[in-house]
Amino acid sequence: FDLVFVYKDYKRPVTRISAIDMKYLDQIKDWLDKYDIKYYEGTSNLNWSNIMKTIREDPQRFVADGAWEFLNLNESDKEDGEESEQESEFEPSGDEEEESEDDSEDESEVSEASGSEEEE
């Protein structure tokens, strides 16, 4: 995996470390957590020179647009997943419908039990 450090001084170029062995991923994440350094994970290689140029050109807009939240791929994946579930055109028939109703009841019980944890 690759790691990119973005400095608080946005005029300073980012530091990129490439080809880190995956066996170090948890150790690095633990270290970042220990020092309260915010990090994001993603599968895309980003063009950091363009990103930083955009930020430097209009930092107030960057903050107004959610700052670094565009990197929060996990949150956008959850939202996409919720939308796709709602838009599903699959309609079960016969036995599948009965099983689906049983599953829905089980899932709602789980959602209610874990809902308070998700809100924290």
Buried (B, 14 or more C-beta within 10 A) or exposed (E): EEBBEBEEEBEEEBEEEEEEEEEEEEEBEEEEEEEEEEEEEEEEEEEBEEBBEEBEEEEEEBEEEEEBEEBBBEEEEEEEEEEEEEEEEEEEEEEEEEEEEEEEEEEEEEEEEEEEEEEE
